[in-house]
Amino acid sequence: MAHVPKSTLPLLGNMLDMSTNMPRFHDWISEYRGSCCPLRNCLRTFLKTQADNFLRGPVSHHQAYDVFGNGLSISDGDAWFYQRKTASHLFSMQIMKTVMEDSVREKLDVFLDVLGKYAARGKPFGIKKWLSHFTMDVFSKIGFGVELDTLKNTFDQEGDHEFLEAFNVASVAFGVRIQTPTWLWELKKFLNVGWEKIIMDNCKKFHDFIDSFVLKAMVERGQNKVARDLISLFLDSSIDTSELQIEEDEATIMRDMVTTFIFAGKDSSAHSLGWFIVNMNRYPEILRKIREEIKEKLPGLLTGEIQVPTAAQLQELVYLEAVIRENIRLHPSTGFIMRQATEATTLVDGTFVDKEVSVLLPSYANARNPRTWGEDASEFKPERFIDADTGKIRNFSPFVFSSFGSGPHICLGMKLALMEVKLTLATLLSKFDFKTVEDPWQMTYDFSLTIPVKRPMEVEVTPLVTPYADSA
């Protein structure tokens, strides 16, 4: 391909570059401006106009199969089409929106109690763990209707719920796998050693856990129970598969779908909340404006009259949503998207991409690209998401605001995810103040599947309203 870095080596390619820059991989990609074509055009080409020529491909599928099976995030062809059609149907149902809102509100009540206890202690604590517990409790309730209660049951305990621990460990191990040459991780898997033993052991644990609830739901099918989770809603759906080549049985499809749902929702939401806290420590003036908007539009949140707002009440908080979108723009749930050419293709700028070449589409870099967002692309400016004439949220093309993906693979749960994060932040920021122990400008990310804040993220929590102020 054209425009390759000058440091590209014969045979090794950019392996040494990647190894050297791994701790700051996403920023390294952002600083390199020699993209094959203007990034917005690249996204549109790879993910829409020529999407059939650029699939996830066998390499990505082989890497991820042990974790996701044939789940939506790694499948192509009929398997992808069936799950996409099913998920699209489920996410459009009013019951799904109701279940999401009810679950978030219920778990927020518990989270507030946890934060109140830490505020009473008056000592810093690692909030990243608790954000992960909160989102796991929410998404496991939505995914398969189970109360993990990791928020309730792990306070003052060292260990985690077995499912949460297996899930987190498998995620870390998978992050190691994707950074390891294929021949090496395959050998370790064959020998059942190192990180490959860890990933297989923990995948079995959380797969078995999900399988048990899938089988339970299948046994209870037809008992006239109201579907209140993803598995039950899936069983109640009637998507025609007669013209599709679907190899997996119904139970396996559901297991893979729920696994993908939790992976896509739990960490991305937790990390987004984490970066929001970091950015509010970097930009206290923006936090002040958020609280002013809450005071004007929903004063009951600040006085304690409203514990957790409803989704309808959230519509009043336009500035908060703009800040959330700006936070997600600069800190997307995944730093890049991988695609593999299924056939030789010439791009819109004349660049030739040979068959089986892998292409990296950097969401993190796209957010910082002046050709996409203007000269202030790297600045945290929520106002870019507010229409100056109407005062309402300004929507951008998904090929510009690409944090939720683009084209046929755009995130189906985008609206629900925004609702969850907005509901959570409106509640937390009106009840507590969060101050990072570490200088927020020195805080950075870990390289992984998602982009989490590095280290435990120690914070000091100060209550703003009763009863939390009284308990402190």
C-alpha positions in Angstrom: 0.0 0.0 0.0 1.0 3.6 -0.5 2.0 6.0 2.3 3.6 3.4 4.6 5.8 4.8 7.4 9.5 5.3 6.6 10.4 3.0 9.4 8.7 0.0 7.6 11.1 -2.9 7.4 11.3 -5.8 4.9 9.5 -8.9 6.2 9.1 -7.4 9.7 7.0 -4.5 8.5 6.1 -2.3 11.4 6.5 -4.9 14.1 9.4 -3.0 15.9 7.4 0.2 15.7 4.4 -1.4 17.3 6.5 -3.1 20.0 8.2 0.2 20.9 5.0 2.3 20.9 2.6 -0.3 22.5 2.1 1.6 25.8 0.9 4.6 23.8 -0.3 2.8 20.7 -3.4 4.9 20.0 -1.5 8.2 20.3 1.2 6.9 18.1 -1.3 6.0 15.4 -2.9 9.5 15.9 0.5 11.2 15.4 1.1 9.4 12.1 -0.7 11.5 9.5 0.1 9.3 6.5 -3.2 7.4 6.4 -3.9 5.7 3.1 -6.7 8.2 2.3 -8.6 10.9 4.2 -9.9 9.0 7.2 -13.5 9.9 6.8 -13.4 8.5 3.2 -11.5 5.4 4.5 -14.3 4.7 7.0 -17.0 5.1 4.4 -15.1 2.9 1.9 -14.3 0.1 4.3 -17.5 0.1 6.3 -20.1 1.0 3.8 -19.5 1.5 0.1 -17.2 -1.4 -0.3 -18.0 -3.2 3.0 -18.5 -6.6 1.2 -14.8 -6.5 0.3 -13.7 -5.8 3.8 -14.9 -8.3 6.4 -13.7 -9.2 9.8 -12.2 -12.2 8.1 -10.8 -15.6 9.2 -7.8 -14.2 11.1 -9.9 -12.1 13.5 -12.4 -14.9 13.8 -9.7 -17.4 14.6 -8.2 -15.1 17.3 -11.6 -14.5 19.0 -13.5 -17.7 18.6 -12.6 -19.2 21.9 -14.1 -16.1 23.7 -17.0 -15.0 21.5 -17.8 -18.2 19.5 -19.7 -16.9 16.4 -21.0 -13.9 18.2 -22.1 -10.7 16.4 -18.8 -8.9 17.0 -16.6 -11.4 15.0 -18.9 -13.2 12.6 -19.5 -12.6 8.9 -22.0 -13.8 6.3 -25.2 -15.5 7.3 -24.2 -15.9 11.0 -23.7 -12.1 11.2 -26.8 -11.3 9.3 -29.0 -13.6 11.5 -27.6 -12.2 14.8 -27.7 -8.6 13.5 -31.3 -9.0 12.4 -32.3 -10.6 15.7 -30.4 -8.1 17.8 -31.9 -5.2 15.8 -35.4 -6.5 16.5 -34.7 -6.9 20.2 -33.1 -3.5 20.7 -36.0 -1.8 19.0 -38.5 -3.3 21.4 -40.0 -1.0 24.1 -39.6 -3.8 26.7 -35.8 -3.8 26.1 -35.6 0.0 26.8 -37.8 -0.4 29.9 -35.7 -3.3 31.2 -32.5 -1.3 30.6 -33.8 1.8 32.5 -35.2 -0.2 35.4 -32.0 -2.2 35.8 -29.8 0.9 35.7 -32.0 2.7 38.2 -32.1 -0.3 40.5 -28.3 -0.8 40.5 -27.7 2.9 40.9 -29.5 2.8 44.3 -27.0 0.2 45.4 -24.0 2.1 43.9 -25.0 5.2 45.8 -24.9 3.2 49.1 -21.4 2.0 48.2 -20.2 5.5 47.5 -21.8 6.7 50.7 -19.8 4.1 52.7 -16.6 5.2 51.1 -17.4 8.9 51.7 -18.0 8.1 55.4 -14.5 6.4 55.6 -12.9 9.6 54.2 -10.1 7.6 52.4 -9.3 7.3 48.7 -10.3 4.1 46.9 -10.0 2.6 43.5 -13.3 3.5 41.7 -12.5 1.6 38.5 -13.3 -1.7 40.2 -16.7 -0.4 41.3 -17.6 1.0 37.9 -16.9 -2.4 36.5 -19.1 -4.0 39.3 -21.9 -1.6 38.6 -21.9 -2.2 34.8 -21.6 -6.0 35.3 -24.6 -6.0 37.6 -26.6 -4.0 35.1 -25.7 -6.0 32.0 -25.9 -9.5 33.6 -29.4 -8.5 34.8 -30.4 -7.4 31.2 -28.5 -10.3 29.5 -29.8 -13.3 31.4 -31.9 -12.0 34.2 -29.6 -12.9 37.1 -28.8 -10.8 40.2 -25.0 -11.1 40.5 -25.0 -8.4 43.2 -21.3 -7.7 42.9 -21.9 -4.2 44.3 -23.5 -5.6 47.4 -21.4 -8.7 48.0 -17.9 -7.5 47.4 -17.6 -4.5 49.7 -14.8 -5.2 52.2 -14.0 -8.4 50.3 -10.8 -9.2 48.4 -12.4 -11.5 45.8 -15.0 -11.1 43.2 -18.0 -13.1 42.0 -16.7 -16.1 40.1 -18.4 -15.1 36.9 -17.1 -11.5 37.0 -13.6 -12.6 37.9 -13.6 -15.2 35.0 -14.9 -12.6 32.6 -12.3 -10.0 33.6 -9.4 -12.4 33.5 -10.4 -13.8 30.1 -10.6 -10.3 28.8 -7.1 -9.5 29.9 -5.8 -12.9 28.6 -7.5 -12.2 25.2 -5.8 -8.8 25.1 -2.5 -10.7 25.5 -3.4 -13.1 22.7 -4.1 -10.4 20.1 -0.6 -8.9 20.8 1.0 -12.3 20.3 2.1 -13.9 17.0 -0.4 -16.4 15.9 2.0 -19.3 15.8 3.1 -18.6 19.3 -0.3 -18.4 21.0 -1.5 -21.4 19.0 1.5 -23.4 20.4 0.8 -22.2 24.0 -2.8 -23.2 23.5 -1.8 -26.6 22.3 0.5 -27.1 25.2 -2.1 -25.6 27.6 0.4 -23.2 29.2 0.7 -19.5 30.1 -1.9 -17.0 29.1 -3.5 -19.5 26.8 -4.3 -21.9 29.7 -5.7 -18.9 31.6 -7.9 -17.8 28.7 -9.3 -21.3 28.1 -9.9 -22.0 31.8 -11.8 -18.8 32.4 -13.7 -18.9 29.1 -15.1 -22.3 30.2 -16.1 -20.8 33.5 -18.1 -17.9 32.2 -19.5 -19.9 29.2 -20.7 -22.6 31.6 -22.3 -19.9 33.7 -24.2 -18.4 30.8 -25.1 -21.8 29.4 -26.9 -22.7 32.7 -29.2 -19.7 32.3 -29.8 -20.3 28.6 -30.9 -23.9 29.4 -33.1 -22.7 32.3 -34.8 -20.2 29.9 -35.3 -22.9 27.3 -36.9 -25.2 29.9 -39.2 -22.3 31.0 -40.2 -21.4 27.5 -44.0 -21.6 27.0 -44.8 -21.0 30.7 -46.4 -17.7 30.0 -43.7 -15.7 31.9 -43.1 -12.1 30.8 -39.7 -11.9 29.1 -37.4 -9.5 31.0 -34.0 -10.4 29.7 -32.1 -10.8 26.4 -32.3 -14.6 26.5 -36.0 -14.8 27.1 -36.7 -12.1 24.5 -34.6 -14.0 22.0 -36.6 -17.2 22.6 -39.8 -15.3 22.1 -38.6 -13.8 18.8 -39.4 -15.4 15.5 -36.7 -14.5 13.0 -37.0 -16.6 9.8 -33.7 -18.6 9.2 -35.0 -20.8 6.4 -32.9 -19.2 3.7 -29.7 -18.8 5.9 -26.9 -21.3 6.6 -26.8 -21.3 10.4 -24.6 -24.1 11.8 -25.0 -23.5 15.5 -27.8 -24.7 17.7 -30.1 -22.3 19.4 -28.5 -22.6 22.8 -25.0 -21.8 21.4 -26.3 -18.9 19.4 -27.8 -17.4 22.6 -24.6 -18.0 24.6 -22.5 -16.3 22.0 -25.0 -13.4 21.7 -25.1 -12.8 25.5 -21.3 -13.0 25.7 -21.0 -10.4 23.0 -23.6 -8.2 24.6 -21.9 -8.2 28.0 -18.4 -7.7 26.5 -19.7 -4.8 24.4 -21.6 -3.2 27.2 -19.9 -3.8 30.5 -16.4 -2.6 29.8 -17.3 0.1 27.3 -19.7 1.7 29.8 -17.4 1.4 32.8 -14.5 2.9 30.9 -16.6 5.7 29.6 -17.7 6.6 33.1 -14.0 6.4 34.3 -12.8 8.8 31.6 -15.7 11.1 32.4 -14.5 11.4 36.0 -10.9 12.0 34.7 -12.1 14.7 32.3 -14.2 16.5 35.0 -11.0 16.7 37.1 -9.2 18.2 34.1 -12.0 20.6 33.3 -13.8 21.7 36.5 -15.5 24.6 34.6 -17.4 22.0 32.5 -18.4 20.1 35.7 -19.7 23.4 37.1 -21.8 24.0 34.0 -23.2 20.4 34.3 -24.3 21.0 37.9 -25.8 24.4 36.9 -27.9 22.7 34.2 -29.0 20.1 36.8 -29.9 22.8 39.3 -32.0 24.7 36.7 -33.7 21.7 35.0 -33.8 19.0 37.7 -33.2 20.7 41.1 -34.6 17.7 42.9 -31.5 15.8 42.1 -29.3 18.2 44.0 -31.7 18.6 47.0 -32.1 14.9 47.4 -35.8 14.9 46.5 -35.0 12.8 43.4 -32.8 9.8 44.0 -32.4 8.6 40.4 -34.1 10.5 37.5 -36.2 8.8 34.8 -35.2 8.6 31.2 -37.9 11.2 30.4 -36.4 13.7 32.9 -33.0 13.2 31.3 -34.2 14.8 28.1 -33.9 18.2 29.8 -30.1 17.8 30.3 -28.8 18.8 26.9 -25.4 20.0 28.1 -24.7 16.9 30.0 -25.4 14.8 26.9 -23.0 17.0 24.9 -20.3 16.4 27.4 -20.9 12.7 27.4 -20.7 12.6 23.6 -17.5 14.6 23.6 -16.1 12.2 26.3 -17.0 9.2 24.1 -15.6 10.9 21.0 -12.1 11.3 22.5 -12.3 8.0 24.5 -14.1 5.5 22.3 -14.9 2.0 23.5 -12.4 0.5 21.2 -9.4 2.3 19.7 -9.6 0.7 16.3 -11.6 -1.6 14.0 -9.9 -4.4 12.0 -11.0 -5.5 8.6 -9.5 -8.0 6.1 -9.7 -7.6 2.3 -11.7 -10.5 0.8 -10.5 -9.5 -2.7 -8.1 -7.1 -4.3 -9.6 -3.6 -4.1 -8.8 -0.1 -5.3 -9.8 2.6 -2.9 -11.4 6.0 -3.8 -8.0 7.7 -3.8 -6.4 5.1 -6.1 -4.7 3.1 -3.3 -4.5 -0.6 -4.0 -5.3 -3.1 -1.2 -4.4 -6.6 -2.1 -6.5 -9.7 -1.1 -6.1 -10.8 2.5 -4.4 -7.6 3.6 -5.6 -6.5 7.1 -6.7 -2.9 7.5 -6.8 -1.0 10.8 -9.4 1.8 11.1 -8.4 3.9 14.2 -11.4 5.4 16.0 -9.2 7.0 18.6 -7.1 8.7 15.9 -10.2 9.7 13.9 -11.4 11.7 16.9 -8.1 13.7 16.9 -7.8 14.1 13.1 -8.0 17.8 12.1 -9.3 16.7 8.7 -12.3 15.2 10.4 -13.0 17.5 13.3 -11.1 20.7 12.5 -8.0 22.2 14.1 -9.5 21.9 17.6 -10.0 18.1 17.2 -7.8 17.2 20.2 -9.5 19.7 22.5 -12.3 18.7 24.9 -15.1 21.0 23.6 -18.7 19.7 24.4 -20.2 22.7 22.6 -19.4 21.1 19.3 -22.3 18.7 20.0 -24.8 21.5 20.6 -26.6 23.2 17.7 -26.0 27.0 18.1 -29.3 27.8 16.6 -31.7 25.3 18.3 -29.8 24.6 21.5 -30.4 20.9 20.9 -28.0 18.0 20.4 -26.1 18.2 17.1 -25.8 14.9 15.3 -22.8 14.0 13.2 -22.4 11.3 10.5 -21.1 8.0 12.0 -18.2 8.4 9.6 -17.2 11.5 11.6 -18.4 10.6 15.1 -17.2 7.0 14.7 -17.0 5.9 18.3 -20.0 3.6 17.8 -18.9 2.2 14.5 -20.3 3.0 11.0 -22.1 1.4 8.2 -24.0 -1.9 8.5 -22.0 -2.7 11.7 -22.9 0.4 13.6 -23.6 -0.3 17.3 -27.2 -1.3 17.8 -27.1 -0.3 21.5 -25.9 3.2 21.0 -29.0 4.9 22.2 -29.4 2.6 25.2 -25.7 3.0 26.1 -26.0 6.8 26.0 -29.1 6.6 28.2 -27.3 4.4 30.7 -24.3 6.6 31.0 -26.4 9.8 31.1 -28.7 8.3 33.8 -25.7 7.2 35.8 -23.8 10.5 35.6 -26.8 12.7 36.3 -27.3 10.7 39.5 -23.6 10.4 40.6 -22.6 14.0 39.9 -25.6 15.4 41.7 -24.9 13.4 44.8 -21.1 13.2 45.1 -17.9 15.0 44.0 -15.1 12.8 42.7 -11.5 14.0 43.0 -8.7 12.0 41.5 -5.7 11.4 43.7 -3.4 11.3 40.7 -2.9 14.5 38.6 -5.7 14.0 36.0 -3.4 15.3 33.2 -0.9 12.5 34.0 -3.6 9.8 33.7 -3.4 7.6 30.6 -4.8 4.3 29.2 -3.9 0.7 29.2 -3.6 -1.0 25.9 -6.3 -3.6 25.6 -9.5 -4.5 23.6 -11.1 -1.4 25.0 -9.4 1.8 26.3 -9.5 1.8 30.1 -8.0 4.3 32.5 -4.7 2.9 33.6 -4.3 1.7 37.2 -7.1 1.4 39.9 -8.1 5.1 39.5 -7.9 6.3 43.1 -10.4 8.9 44.0 -11.6 10.9 47.0 -15.4 11.0 47.2 -17.3 13.9 48.9 -21.1 13.8 49.4 -23.1 16.8 48.2 -26.6 16.0 49.5 -28.3 14.2 52.3 -28.3 11.4 53.4 -24.8 10.9 52.2 -23.5 14.2 53.6 -25.0 13.3 57.0 -23.4 9.8 57.0 -20.0 11.4 56.3 
